[in-house]
């Protein structure tokens, strides 16, 4: 089986292209759910501080992912084997912005651990061992 034409002689570029295409498609609903969460959870109030930073970085991440996919798409359509000179800086900027988008959430998790982390801390959860406030009726068959 021969590799697809115009892909540098291997399957890796084709797999990388489709991985990036799926990432670009998945980034759009991810951004939309973030915007919907803002509208429903915060009832459309103005964002401040870390939340506005996270929103701006998230939108920039989506735009960069789509821009990188577009450069790959154009390169693939033209059948070029080498990358354009601005593709690598664009990809590096995308990686940096995606990393920065994650940092505000990471800092808030360090200050206030999630319930899942508290639940698995090794200590028993006292709510599990409490007796119910009113006894449930017992049915004997």
Secondary structure as UniProt FT lines:
FT   TURN            5..6
FT   TURN            8..9
FT   HELIX           12..41
FT   TURN            43..44
FT   HELIX           50..78
FT   TURN            85..86
FT   HELIX           87..111
FT   HELIX           115..119
FT   HELIX           126..129
//
